[in-house]
Amino acid sequence: MGGAGGSQKKRSETRQRQRRFQIRILDTEYAQLQQFAEREGLTIASYIRAKALATPTTRAIRRPVVEVQVLTRLLGELHKIGSNINQTARRVNMGDTPLSGEITSTLAACRQVARQVTDLLNRSGGAR
């Protein structure tokens, strides 16, 4: 990625924010700041700048908001649905005809997970 002759500066060399400011806070306060910052898609430092300064220069969205627990649960549900589909395919290959109710319930579960993922992405600004 470096340019010919090395004329490009590294990102850290072009940073404008050079001053560091440190404060002491409790673990609970840090967790709260982290939660608030993640909710707005910012780092903790950007979140504090946005709240403390009259005209902050922080970008509106620094990183995507990821709701890890919800996505982990949905991933688990997708694994279960995949297992159900695999079992149904095995039965079909053995000559058995699965009940339409089983297929319908699996399809409904797929649609529900898809709806939840879509809702999560819409809430996080990820789906466009």
Distance bins in CASP14 RR format, pairs under 12 A and 6 or more apart:
PFRMAT RR
TARGET T0000
AUTHOR 0000-0000-0000
RMODE 2
METHOD distances of the structure
MODEL  1
1 8 0 0 0 0 1 0 0 0 0 0 0
1 10 0 0 0 0 0 1 0 0 0 0 0
1 11 0 0 0 0 0 1 0 0 0 0 0
2 8 1 0 1 0 0 0 0 0 0 0 0
2 9 0 0 0 0 0 1 0 0 0 0 0
2 10 0 0 0 0 1 0 0 0 0 0 0
2 11 0 0 0 0 0 1 0 0 0 0 0
3 9 0 0 0 0 0 1 0 0 0 0 0
3 10 0 0 0 0 0 1 0 0 0 0 0
6 13 0 0 0 0 0 1 0 0 0 0 0
8 14 0 0 0 0 1 0 0 0 0 0 0
9 15 0 0 0 0 1 0 0 0 0 0 0
12 18 0 0 0 0 0 1 0 0 0 0 0
16 57 0 0 0 0 1 0 0 0 0 0 0
17 43 0 0 0 0 0 1 0 0 0 0 0
17 45 0 0 0 0 1 0 0 0 0 0 0
17 46 0 0 0 0 0 1 0 0 0 0 0
17 49 0 0 0 0 1 0 0 0 0 0 0
17 56 0 0 0 0 0 1 0 0 0 0 0
17 57 0 0 0 0 1 0 0 0 0 0 0
17 58 0 0 0 0 0 1 0 0 0 0 0
19 45 0 0 0 0 0 1 0 0 0 0 0
19 49 0 0 0 0 0 1 0 0 0 0 0
20 45 0 0 0 0 1 0 0 0 0 0 0
21 45 0 0 0 0 1 0 0 0 0 0 0
21 48 0 0 0 0 1 0 0 0 0 0 0
21 49 0 0 0 0 1 0 0 0 0 0 0
21 52 0 0 0 0 1 0 0 0 0 0 0
21 53 0 0 0 0 0 1 0 0 0 0 0
22 45 0 0 0 0 0 1 0 0 0 0 0
22 48 0 0 0 0 0 1 0 0 0 0 0
23 29 0 0 0 0 1 0 0 0 0 0 0
23 30 0 0 0 0 0 1 0 0 0 0 0
23 33 0 0 0 0 0 1 0 0 0 0 0
23 44 0 0 0 0 0 1 0 0 0 0 0
23 45 0 0 0 0 0 1 0 0 0 0 0
23 48 0 0 0 0 1 0 0 0 0 0 0
23 52 0 0 0 0 0 1 0 0 0 0 0
24 30 0 0 0 0 0 1 0 0 0 0 0
25 31 0 0 0 0 1 0 0 0 0 0 0
25 32 0 0 0 0 1 0 0 0 0 0 0
25 33 1 0 0 1 0 0 0 0 0 0 0
25 34 0 0 0 0 0 1 0 0 0 0 0
25 44 0 0 0 0 0 1 0 0 0 0 0
25 48 0 0 0 0 0 1 0 0 0 0 0
26 32 0 0 0 0 1 0 0 0 0 0 0
26 33 0 0 0 0 0 1 0 0 0 0 0
27 33 0 0 0 0 0 1 0 0 0 0 0
27 34 0 0 0 0 0 1 0 0 0 0 0
28 34 0 0 0 0 0 1 0 0 0 0 0
28 35 0 0 0 0 0 1 0 0 0 0 0
29 35 0 0 0 0 0 1 0 0 0 0 0
29 36 0 0 0 0 0 1 0 0 0 0 0
29 44 0 0 0 0 0 1 0 0 0 0 0
29 48 0 0 0 0 0 1 0 0 0 0 0
30 36 0 0 0 0 0 1 0 0 0 0 0
30 37 0 0 0 0 0 1 0 0 0 0 0
30 44 1 0 0 1 0 0 0 0 0 0 0
30 47 0 0 0 0 0 1 0 0 0 0 0
30 48 0 0 0 0 0 1 0 0 0 0 0
31 37 0 0 0 0 0 1 0 0 0 0 0
31 38 0 0 0 0 0 1 0 0 0 0 0
31 44 0 0 0 0 0 1 0 0 0 0 0
32 38 0 0 0 0 0 1 0 0 0 0 0
32 39 0 0 0 0 0 1 0 0 0 0 0
32 44 0 0 0 0 0 1 0 0 0 0 0
32 47 0 0 0 0 0 1 0 0 0 0 0
32 48 0 0 0 0 0 1 0 0 0 0 0
33 39 0 0 0 0 0 1 0 0 0 0 0
33 40 0 0 0 0 0 1 0 0 0 0 0
33 42 0 0 0 0 0 1 0 0 0 0 0
33 43 0 0 0 0 0 1 0 0 0 0 0
33 44 1 0 1 0 0 0 0 0 0 0 0
33 45 0 0 0 0 1 0 0 0 0 0 0
33 46 0 0 0 0 0 1 0 0 0 0 0
33 47 1 0 0 1 0 0 0 0 0 0 0
33 48 1 0 0 1 0 0 0 0 0 0 0
33 50 0 0 0 0 0 1 0 0 0 0 0
33 51 0 0 0 0 1 0 0 0 0 0 0
33 52 0 0 0 0 0 1 0 0 0 0 0
34 40 0 0 0 0 0 1 0 0 0 0 0
34 41 0 0 0 0 0 1 0 0 0 0 0
34 42 0 0 0 0 0 1 0 0 0 0 0
34 43 0 0 0 0 1 0 0 0 0 0 0
34 44 1 0 0 1 0 0 0 0 0 0 0
34 45 0 0 0 0 0 1 0 0 0 0 0
34 47 0 0 0 0 1 0 0 0 0 0 0
34 48 0 0 0 0 0 1 0 0 0 0 0
35 41 0 0 0 0 0 1 0 0 0 0 0
35 42 0 0 0 0 0 1 0 0 0 0 0
35 44 0 0 0 0 0 1 0 0 0 0 0
35 47 0 0 0 0 1 0 0 0 0 0 0
35 65 0 0 0 0 0 1 0 0 0 0 0
35 67 0 0 0 0 0 1 0 0 0 0 0
36 42 0 0 0 0 1 0 0 0 0 0 0
36 43 0 0 0 0 0 1 0 0 0 0 0
36 44 0 0 0 0 1 0 0 0 0 0 0
36 46 0 0 0 0 0 1 0 0 0 0 0
36 47 1 0 1 0 0 0 0 0 0 0 0
36 48 0 0 0 0 1 0 0 0 0 0 0
36 50 0 0 0 0 0 1 0 0 0 0 0
36 51 0 0 0 0 1 0 0 0 0 0 0
36 65 0 0 0 0 0 1 0 0 0 0 0
37 43 1 0 0 1 0 0 0 0 0 0 0
37 44 1 0 1 0 0 0 0 0 0 0 0
37 45 0 0 0 0 1 0 0 0 0 0 0
37 46 1 0 0 1 0 0 0 0 0 0 0
37 47 1 1 0 0 0 0 0 0 0 0 0
37 48 0 0 0 0 1 0 0 0 0 0 0
37 49 0 0 0 0 0 1 0 0 0 0 0
37 50 0 0 0 0 1 0 0 0 0 0 0
37 51 0 0 0 0 1 0 0 0 0 0 0
37 58 0 0 0 0 0 1 0 0 0 0 0
37 61 0 0 0 0 0 1 0 0 0 0 0
37 62 0 0 0 0 1 0 0 0 0 0 0
37 63 0 0 0 0 1 0 0 0 0 0 0
37 65 0 0 0 0 1 0 0 0 0 0 0
38 44 0 0 0 0 1 0 0 0 0 0 0
38 46 0 0 0 0 0 1 0 0 0 0 0
38 47 0 0 0 0 1 0 0 0 0 0 0
38 61 0 0 0 0 0 1 0 0 0 0 0
38 62 0 0 0 0 0 1 0 0 0 0 0
38 63 0 0 0 0 1 0 0 0 0 0 0
38 64 0 0 0 0 0 1 0 0 0 0 0
38 65 1 0 0 1 0 0 0 0 0 0 0
38 66 1 0 0 1 0 0 0 0 0 0 0
38 67 0 0 0 0 1 0 0 0 0 0 0
38 68 0 0 0 0 1 0 0 0 0 0 0
38 69 0 0 0 0 0 1 0 0 0 0 0
38 124 0 0 0 0 0 1 0 0 0 0 0
39 47 0 0 0 0 1 0 0 0 0 0 0
39 61 0 0 0 0 0 1 0 0 0 0 0
39 63 0 0 0 0 0 1 0 0 0 0 0
39 65 1 0 0 1 0 0 0 0 0 0 0
39 66 0 0 0 0 0 1 0 0 0 0 0
39 67 0 0 0 0 1 0 0 0 0 0 0
39 123 0 0 0 0 0 1 0 0 0 0 0
39 124 0 0 0 0 1 0 0 0 0 0 0
40 46 0 0 0 0 1 0 0 0 0 0 0
40 47 1 0 0 1 0 0 0 0 0 0 0
40 48 0 0 0 0 0 1 0 0 0 0 0
40 49 0 0 0 0 0 1 0 0 0 0 0
40 50 1 0 0 1 0 0 0 0 0 0 0
40 51 0 0 0 0 1 0 0 0 0 0 0
40 56 0 0 0 0 0 1 0 0 0 0 0
40 58 0 0 0 0 1 0 0 0 0 0 0
40 59 0 0 0 0 0 1 0 0 0 0 0
40 60 0 0 0 0 1 0 0 0 0 0 0
40 61 0 0 0 0 1 0 0 0 0 0 0
40 62 0 0 0 0 1 0 0 0 0 0 0
40 63 0 0 0 0 0 1 0 0 0 0 0
40 64 0 0 0 0 0 1 0 0 0 0 0
40 65 1 0 0 1 0 0 0 0 0 0 0
40 124 0 0 0 0 0 1 0 0 0 0 0
40 125 0 0 0 0 0 1 0 0 0 0 0
41 47 0 0 0 0 1 0 0 0 0 0 0
41 50 0 0 0 0 0 1 0 0 0 0 0
41 58 0 0 0 0 0 1 0 0 0 0 0
41 59 0 0 0 0 1 0 0 0 0 0 0
41 60 0 0 0 0 1 0 0 0 0 0 0
41 61 1 0 1 0 0 0 0 0 0 0 0
41 62 1 0 1 0 0 0 0 0 0 0 0
41 63 1 0 1 0 0 0 0 0 0 0 0
41 64 1 0 0 1 0 0 0 0 0 0 0
41 65 1 0 1 0 0 0 0 0 0 0 0
41 66 0 0 0 0 1 0 0 0 0 0 0
41 67 0 0 0 0 0 1 0 0 0 0 0
41 124 0 0 0 0 1 0 0 0 0 0 0
41 125 0 0 0 0 1 0 0 0 0 0 0
41 126 0 0 0 0 0 1 0 0 0 0 0
42 48 0 0 0 0 1 0 0 0 0 0 0
42 49 0 0 0 0 1 0 0 0 0 0 0
42 50 1 0 0 1 0 0 0 0 0 0 0
42 51 0 0 0 0 1 0 0 0 0 0 0
42 56 0 0 0 0 0 1 0 0 0 0 0
42 58 1 0 0 1 0 0 0 0 0 0 0
42 59 0 0 0 0 1 0 0 0 0 0 0
42 60 0 0 0 0 1 0 0 0 0 0 0
42 61 1 0 0 1 0 0 0 0 0 0 0
42 62 1 0 1 0 0 0 0 0 0 0 0
42 63 1 0 0 1 0 0 0 0 0 0 0
42 64 0 0 0 0 0 1 0 0 0 0 0
42 65 0 0 0 0 1 0 0 0 0 0 0
43 49 0 0 0 0 1 0 0 0 0 0 0
43 50 0 0 0 0 0 1 0 0 0 0 0
43 58 0 0 0 0 1 0 0 0 0 0 0
43 59 0 0 0 0 0 1 0 0 0 0 0
43 61 0 0 0 0 0 1 0 0 0 0 0
43 62 1 0 1 0 0 0 0 0 0 0 0
43 63 1 0 0 1 0 0 0 0 0 0 0
44 50 0 0 0 0 0 1 0 0 0 0 0
44 51 0 0 0 0 0 1 0 0 0 0 0
44 52 0 0 0 0 0 1 0 0 0 0 0
44 58 0 0 0 0 0 1 0 0 0 0 0
44 62 0 0 0 0 0 1 0 0 0 0 0
44 63 0 0 0 0 0 1 0 0 0 0 0
45 51 0 0 0 0 0 1 0 0 0 0 0
45 52 0 0 0 0 0 1 0 0 0 0 0
45 53 0 0 0 0 0 1 0 0 0 0 0
45 56 0 0 0 0 0 1 0 0 0 0 0
45 58 0 0 0 0 1 0 0 0 0 0 0
45 59 0 0 0 0 0 1 0 0 0 0 0
45 62 0 0 0 0 1 0 0 0 0 0 0
46 52 0 0 0 0 0 1 0 0 0 0 0
46 53 0 0 0 0 0 1 0 0 0 0 0
46 56 0 0 0 0 1 0 0 0 0 0 0
46 57 0 0 0 0 1 0 0 0 0 0 0
46 58 1 0 1 0 0 0 0 0 0 0 0
46 59 1 0 0 1 0 0 0 0 0 0 0
46 60 0 0 0 0 1 0 0 0 0 0 0
46 61 0 0 0 0 1 0 0 0 0 0 0
46 62 1 0 1 0 0 0 0 0 0 0 0
46 63 0 0 0 0 1 0 0 0 0 0 0
47 53 0 0 0 0 0 1 0 0 0 0 0
47 56 0 0 0 0 1 0 0 0 0 0 0
47 58 1 0 0 1 0 0 0 0 0 0 0
47 59 0 0 0 0 0 1 0 0 0 0 0
47 60 0 0 0 0 0 1 0 0 0 0 0
47 61 0 0 0 0 0 1 0 0 0 0 0
47 62 0 0 0 0 1 0 0 0 0 0 0
47 63 0 0 0 0 0 1 0 0 0 0 0
48 56 0 0 0 0 1 0 0 0 0 0 0
48 58 0 0 0 0 1 0 0 0 0 0 0
49 55 0 0 0 0 0 1 0 0 0 0 0
49 56 1 0 1 0 0 0 0 0 0 0 0
49 57 1 0 0 1 0 0 0 0 0 0 0
49 58 1 0 1 0 0 0 0 0 0 0 0
49 59 0 0 0 0 0 1 0 0 0 0 0
49 62 0 0 0 0 0 1 0 0 0 0 0
50 56 1 0 1 0 0 0 0 0 0 0 0
50 57 0 0 0 0 1 0 0 0 0 0 0
50 58 1 0 1 0 0 0 0 0 0 0 0
50 59 0 0 0 0 1 0 0 0 0 0 0
50 60 0 0 0 0 1 0 0 0 0 0 0
50 61 0 0 0 0 0 1 0 0 0 0 0
50 62 0 0 0 0 0 1 0 0 0 0 0
51 58 0 0 0 0 1 0 0 0 0 0 0
52 58 0 0 0 0 0 1 0 0 0 0 0
60 125 0 0 0 0 0 1 0 0 0 0 0
61 124 0 0 0 0 1 0 0 0 0 0 0
61 125 0 0 0 0 1 0 0 0 0 0 0
61 126 0 0 0 0 1 0 0 0 0 0 0
63 124 0 0 0 0 0 1 0 0 0 0 0
63 126 0 0 0 0 0 1 0 0 0 0 0
64 71 0 0 0 0 0 1 0 0 0 0 0
64 120 0 0 0 0 0 1 0 0 0 0 0
64 121 0 0 0 0 1 0 0 0 0 0 0
64 123 0 0 0 0 0 1 0 0 0 0 0
64 124 1 0 0 1 0 0 0 0 0 0 0
64 125 1 0 0 1 0 0 0 0 0 0 0
64 126 1 0 0 1 0 0 0 0 0 0 0
64 127 0 0 0 0 0 1 0 0 0 0 0
65 71 0 0 0 0 0 1 0 0 0 0 0
65 120 0 0 0 0 1 0 0 0 0 0 0
65 121 0 0 0 0 0 1 0 0 0 0 0
65 122 0 0 0 0 0 1 0 0 0 0 0
65 123 0 0 0 0 1 0 0 0 0 0 0
65 124 1 0 1 0 0 0 0 0 0 0 0
65 125 1 0 0 1 0 0 0 0 0 0 0
65 126 0 0 0 0 1 0 0 0 0 0 0
66 72 0 0 0 0 0 1 0 0 0 0 0
66 120 0 0 0 0 1 0 0 0 0 0 0
66 121 0 0 0 0 0 1 0 0 0 0 0
66 123 0 0 0 0 0 1 0 0 0 0 0
66 124 1 0 0 1 0 0 0 0 0 0 0
66 125 0 0 0 0 0 1 0 0 0 0 0
66 126 0 0 0 0 0 1 0 0 0 0 0
67 73 0 0 0 0 1 0 0 0 0 0 0
67 74 0 0 0 0 1 0 0 0 0 0 0
67 116 0 0 0 0 0 1 0 0 0 0 0
67 117 0 0 0 0 0 1 0 0 0 0 0
67 119 0 0 0 0 0 1 0 0 0 0 0
67 120 1 0 0 1 0 0 0 0 0 0 0
67 121 0 0 0 0 0 1 0 0 0 0 0
67 123 0 0 0 0 1 0 0 0 0 0 0
67 124 1 0 0 1 0 0 0 0 0 0 0
67 125 0 0 0 0 0 1 0 0 0 0 0
67 126 0 0 0 0 0 1 0 0 0 0 0
68 74 0 0 0 0 0 1 0 0 0 0 0
68 75 0 0 0 0 0 1 0 0 0 0 0
68 120 0 0 0 0 0 1 0 0 0 0 0
68 124 0 0 0 0 0 1 0 0 0 0 0
69 75 0 0 0 0 0 1 0 0 0 0 0
69 76 0 0 0 0 0 1 0 0 0 0 0
69 120 0 0 0 0 0 1 0 0 0 0 0
70 76 0 0 0 0 0 1 0 0 0 0 0
70 77 0 0 0 0 0 1 0 0 0 0 0
70 113 0 0 0 0 0 1 0 0 0 0 0
70 116 1 0 0 1 0 0 0 0 0 0 0
70 117 0 0 0 0 1 0 0 0 0 0 0
70 119 0 0 0 0 1 0 0 0 0 0 0
70 120 1 0 1 0 0 0 0 0 0 0 0
70 121 0 0 0 0 0 1 0 0 0 0 0
70 123 0 0 0 0 1 0 0 0 0 0 0
70 124 0 0 0 0 0 1 0 0 0 0 0
71 77 0 0 0 0 0 1 0 0 0 0 0
71 78 0 0 0 0 0 1 0 0 0 0 0
71 113 0 0 0 0 0 1 0 0 0 0 0
71 116 0 0 0 0 1 0 0 0 0 0 0
71 117 1 0 0 1 0 0 0 0 0 0 0
71 119 0 0 0 0 0 1 0 0 0 0 0
71 120 1 0 0 1 0 0 0 0 0 0 0
71 121 0 0 0 0 1 0 0 0 0 0 0
71 124 0 0 0 0 0 1 0 0 0 0 0
72 78 0 0 0 0 0 1 0 0 0 0 0
72 79 0 0 0 0 0 1 0 0 0 0 0
72 120 0 0 0 0 0 1 0 0 0 0 0
73 79 0 0 0 0 0 1 0 0 0 0 0
73 80 0 0 0 0 0 1 0 0 0 0 0
73 113 0 0 0 0 1 0 0 0 0 0 0
73 116 0 0 0 0 1 0 0 0 0 0 0
73 117 0 0 0 0 0 1 0 0 0 0 0
73 120 0 0 0 0 0 1 0 0 0 0 0
74 80 0 0 0 0 0 1 0 0 0 0 0
74 81 0 0 0 0 0 1 0 0 0 0 0
74 109 0 0 0 0 0 1 0 0 0 0 0
74 110 0 0 0 0 0 1 0 0 0 0 0
74 112 0 0 0 0 1 0 0 0 0 0 0
74 113 1 0 1 0 0 0 0 0 0 0 0
74 114 0 0 0 0 1 0 0 0 0 0 0
74 115 0 0 0 0 0 1 0 0 0 0 0
74 116 1 0 1 0 0 0 0 0 0 0 0
74 117 1 0 1 0 0 0 0 0 0 0 0
74 118 0 0 0 0 0 1 0 0 0 0 0
74 119 0 0 0 0 0 1 0 0 0 0 0
74 120 1 0 0 1 0 0 0 0 0 0 0
74 121 0 0 0 0 0 1 0 0 0 0 0
75 81 0 0 0 0 0 1 0 0 0 0 0
75 82 0 0 0 0 0 1 0 0 0 0 0
75 113 0 0 0 0 1 0 0 0 0 0 0
75 116 0 0 0 0 0 1 0 0 0 0 0
75 117 0 0 0 0 1 0 0 0 0 0 0
75 120 0 0 0 0 0 1 0 0 0 0 0
76 82 0 0 0 0 1 0 0 0 0 0 0
76 83 0 0 0 0 0 1 0 0 0 0 0
76 109 0 0 0 0 0 1 0 0 0 0 0
76 113 0 0 0 0 1 0 0 0 0 0 0
76 116 0 0 0 0 0 1 0 0 0 0 0
77 83 0 0 0 0 0 1 0 0 0 0 0
77 84 0 0 0 0 0 1 0 0 0 0 0
77 106 0 0 0 0 0 1 0 0 0 0 0
77 109 1 0 0 1 0 0 0 0 0 0 0
77 110 0 0 0 0 1 0 0 0 0 0 0
77 111 0 0 0 0 0 1 0 0 0 0 0
77 112 0 0 0 0 1 0 0 0 0 0 0
77 113 1 0 1 0 0 0 0 0 0 0 0
77 114 0 0 0 0 0 1 0 0 0 0 0
77 115 0 0 0 0 0 1 0 0 0 0 0
77 116 0 0 0 0 1 0 0 0 0 0 0
77 117 0 0 0 0 0 1 0 0 0 0 0
78 84 0 0 0 0 0 1 0 0 0 0 0
78 85 0 0 0 0 0 1 0 0 0 0 0
78 106 0 0 0 0 0 1 0 0 0 0 0
78 109 0 0 0 0 1 0 0 0 0 0 0
78 110 0 0 0 0 1 0 0 0 0 0 0
78 112 0 0 0 0 0 1 0 0 0 0 0
78 113 1 0 1 0 0 0 0 0 0 0 0
78 114 0 0 0 0 1 0 0 0 0 0 0
78 116 0 0 0 0 0 1 0 0 0 0 0
78 117 0 0 0 0 1 0 0 0 0 0 0
79 85 0 0 0 0 0 1 0 0 0 0 0
79 86 0 0 0 0 0 1 0 0 0 0 0
79 109 0 0 0 0 0 1 0 0 0 0 0
79 113 0 0 0 0 0 1 0 0 0 0 0
80 86 0 0 0 0 0 1 0 0 0 0 0
80 87 0 0 0 0 0 1 0 0 0 0 0
80 105 0 0 0 0 0 1 0 0 0 0 0
80 106 0 0 0 0 1 0 0 0 0 0 0
80 109 1 0 0 1 0 0 0 0 0 0 0
80 110 0 0 0 0 0 1 0 0 0 0 0
80 112 0 0 0 0 0 1 0 0 0 0 0
80 113 0 0 0 0 1 0 0 0 0 0 0
81 87 0 0 0 0 0 1 0 0 0 0 0
81 88 0 0 0 0 0 1 0 0 0 0 0
81 102 0 0 0 0 0 1 0 0 0 0 0
81 103 0 0 0 0 0 1 0 0 0 0 0
81 105 0 0 0 0 1 0 0 0 0 0 0
81 106 1 0 0 1 0 0 0 0 0 0 0
81 107 0 0 0 0 1 0 0 0 0 0 0
81 108 0 0 0 0 0 1 0 0 0 0 0
81 109 1 0 1 0 0 0 0 0 0 0 0
81 110 1 0 1 0 0 0 0 0 0 0 0
81 111 0 0 0 0 0 1 0 0 0 0 0
81 112 0 0 0 0 1 0 0 0 0 0 0
81 113 1 0 0 1 0 0 0 0 0 0 0
81 114 0 0 0 0 0 1 0 0 0 0 0
82 88 0 0 0 0 1 0 0 0 0 0 0
82 89 0 0 0 0 1 0 0 0 0 0 0
82 106 0 0 0 0 1 0 0 0 0 0 0
82 107 0 0 0 0 0 1 0 0 0 0 0
82 109 0 0 0 0 1 0 0 0 0 0 0
82 110 0 0 0 0 1 0 0 0 0 0 0
82 113 0 0 0 0 0 1 0 0 0 0 0
83 89 0 0 0 0 0 1 0 0 0 0 0
83 90 0 0 0 0 0 1 0 0 0 0 0
83 106 0 0 0 0 1 0 0 0 0 0 0
83 109 0 0 0 0 0 1 0 0 0 0 0
84 90 0 0 0 0 0 1 0 0 0 0 0
84 91 0 0 0 0 0 1 0 0 0 0 0
84 98 0 0 0 0 1 0 0 0 0 0 0
84 101 0 0 0 0 0 1 0 0 0 0 0
84 102 1 0 0 1 0 0 0 0 0 0 0
84 103 0 0 0 0 1 0 0 0 0 0 0
84 104 0 0 0 0 0 1 0 0 0 0 0
84 105 0 0 0 0 1 0 0 0 0 0 0
84 106 1 0 1 0 0 0 0 0 0 0 0
84 107 0 0 0 0 0 1 0 0 0 0 0
84 108 0 0 0 0 0 1 0 0 0 0 0
84 109 1 0 0 1 0 0 0 0 0 0 0
84 110 0 0 0 0 1 0 0 0 0 0 0
85 91 0 0 0 0 0 1 0 0 0 0 0
85 92 0 0 0 0 0 1 0 0 0 0 0
85 98 0 0 0 0 0 1 0 0 0 0 0
85 102 0 0 0 0 0 1 0 0 0 0 0
85 103 0 0 0 0 1 0 0 0 0 0 0
85 105 0 0 0 0 0 1 0 0 0 0 0
85 106 1 0 0 1 0 0 0 0 0 0 0
85 107 0 0 0 0 1 0 0 0 0 0 0
85 109 0 0 0 0 1 0 0 0 0 0 0
85 110 0 0 0 0 1 0 0 0 0 0 0
86 92 0 0 0 0 0 1 0 0 0 0 0
86 93 0 0 0 0 0 1 0 0 0 0 0
86 98 0 0 0 0 0 1 0 0 0 0 0
86 106 0 0 0 0 0 1 0 0 0 0 0
87 93 0 0 0 0 0 1 0 0 0 0 0
87 94 0 0 0 0 0 1 0 0 0 0 0
87 96 0 0 0 0 0 1 0 0 0 0 0
87 98 0 0 0 0 1 0 0 0 0 0 0
87 102 0 0 0 0 1 0 0 0 0 0 0
87 103 0 0 0 0 0 1 0 0 0 0 0
87 106 0 0 0 0 1 0 0 0 0 0 0
88 94 0 0 0 0 0 1 0 0 0 0 0
88 95 0 0 0 0 0 1 0 0 0 0 0
88 96 0 0 0 0 1 0 0 0 0 0 0
88 97 0 0 0 0 0 1 0 0 0 0 0
88 98 1 0 1 0 0 0 0 0 0 0 0
88 99 0 0 0 0 1 0 0 0 0 0 0
88 100 0 0 0 0 0 1 0 0 0 0 0
88 101 0 0 0 0 0 1 0 0 0 0 0
88 102 1 0 0 1 0 0 0 0 0 0 0
88 103 1 0 0 1 0 0 0 0 0 0 0
88 104 0 0 0 0 0 1 0 0 0 0 0
88 105 0 0 0 0 0 1 0 0 0 0 0
88 106 1 0 0 1 0 0 0 0 0 0 0
88 107 0 0 0 0 0 1 0 0 0 0 0
89 95 0 0 0 0 0 1 0 0 0 0 0
89 96 0 0 0 0 0 1 0 0 0 0 0
89 98 0 0 0 0 1 0 0 0 0 0 0
89 102 0 0 0 0 0 1 0 0 0 0 0
89 103 0 0 0 0 0 1 0 0 0 0 0
89 106 0 0 0 0 0 1 0 0 0 0 0
90 96 0 0 0 0 1 0 0 0 0 0 0
90 98 0 0 0 0 1 0 0 0 0 0 0
91 97 1 0 0 1 0 0 0 0 0 0 0
91 98 1 0 1 0 0 0 0 0 0 0 0
91 99 0 0 0 0 1 0 0 0 0 0 0
91 102 0 0 0 0 1 0 0 0 0 0 0
91 103 0 0 0 0 0 1 0 0 0 0 0
92 98 1 0 0 1 0 0 0 0 0 0 0
92 99 0 0 0 0 0 1 0 0 0 0 0
92 102 0 0 0 0 0 1 0 0 0 0 0
92 103 0 0 0 0 0 1 0 0 0 0 0
96 102 0 0 0 0 0 1 0 0 0 0 0
97 103 0 0 0 0 0 1 0 0 0 0 0
98 104 0 0 0 0 0 1 0 0 0 0 0
98 105 0 0 0 0 0 1 0 0 0 0 0
98 106 0 0 0 0 1 0 0 0 0 0 0
98 107 0 0 0 0 0 1 0 0 0 0 0
99 105 0 0 0 0 1 0 0 0 0 0 0
99 106 0 0 0 0 0 1 0 0 0 0 0
100 106 0 0 0 0 0 1 0 0 0 0 0
100 107 0 0 0 0 0 1 0 0 0 0 0
101 107 0 0 0 0 1 0 0 0 0 0 0
101 108 0 0 0 0 1 0 0 0 0 0 0
101 109 0 0 0 0 0 1 0 0 0 0 0
102 108 0 0 0 0 0 1 0 0 0 0 0
102 109 0 0 0 0 0 1 0 0 0 0 0
103 109 0 0 0 0 0 1 0 0 0 0 0
103 110 0 0 0 0 0 1 0 0 0 0 0
104 110 0 0 0 0 0 1 0 0 0 0 0
104 111 0 0 0 0 0 1 0 0 0 0 0
105 111 0 0 0 0 0 1 0 0 0 0 0
105 112 0 0 0 0 0 1 0 0 0 0 0
106 112 0 0 0 0 0 1 0 0 0 0 0
106 113 0 0 0 0 0 1 0 0 0 0 0
107 113 0 0 0 0 0 1 0 0 0 0 0
107 114 0 0 0 0 0 1 0 0 0 0 0
108 114 0 0 0 0 0 1 0 0 0 0 0
108 115 0 0 0 0 0 1 0 0 0 0 0
109 115 0 0 0 0 0 1 0 0 0 0 0
109 116 0 0 0 0 0 1 0 0 0 0 0
110 116 0 0 0 0 0 1 0 0 0 0 0
110 117 0 0 0 0 0 1 0 0 0 0 0
111 117 0 0 0 0 0 1 0 0 0 0 0
111 118 0 0 0 0 0 1 0 0 0 0 0
112 118 0 0 0 0 0 1 0 0 0 0 0
112 119 0 0 0 0 0 1 0 0 0 0 0
113 119 0 0 0 0 0 1 0 0 0 0 0
113 120 0 0 0 0 0 1 0 0 0 0 0
114 120 0 0 0 0 0 1 0 0 0 0 0
114 121 0 0 0 0 0 1 0 0 0 0 0
114 127 0 0 0 0 0 1 0 0 0 0 0
115 121 0 0 0 0 0 1 0 0 0 0 0
115 122 0 0 0 0 0 1 0 0 0 0 0
115 127 0 0 0 0 0 1 0 0 0 0 0
116 122 0 0 0 0 0 1 0 0 0 0 0
116 123 0 0 0 0 0 1 0 0 0 0 0
117 123 0 0 0 0 0 1 0 0 0 0 0
117 124 0 0 0 0 0 1 0 0 0 0 0
117 126 0 0 0 0 0 1 0 0 0 0 0
117 127 0 0 0 0 1 0 0 0 0 0 0
118 124 0 0 0 0 0 1 0 0 0 0 0
118 125 0 0 0 0 0 1 0 0 0 0 0
118 126 0 0 0 0 0 1 0 0 0 0 0
118 127 1 0 0 1 0 0 0 0 0 0 0
118 128 0 0 0 0 0 1 0 0 0 0 0
119 125 0 0 0 0 0 1 0 0 0 0 0
119 126 0 0 0 0 0 1 0 0 0 0 0
119 127 0 0 0 0 1 0 0 0 0 0 0
120 126 0 0 0 0 1 0 0 0 0 0 0
120 127 0 0 0 0 1 0 0 0 0 0 0
121 127 1 1 0 0 0 0 0 0 0 0 0
121 128 0 0 0 0 1 0 0 0 0 0 0
122 128 0 0 0 0 1 0 0 0 0 0 0
END
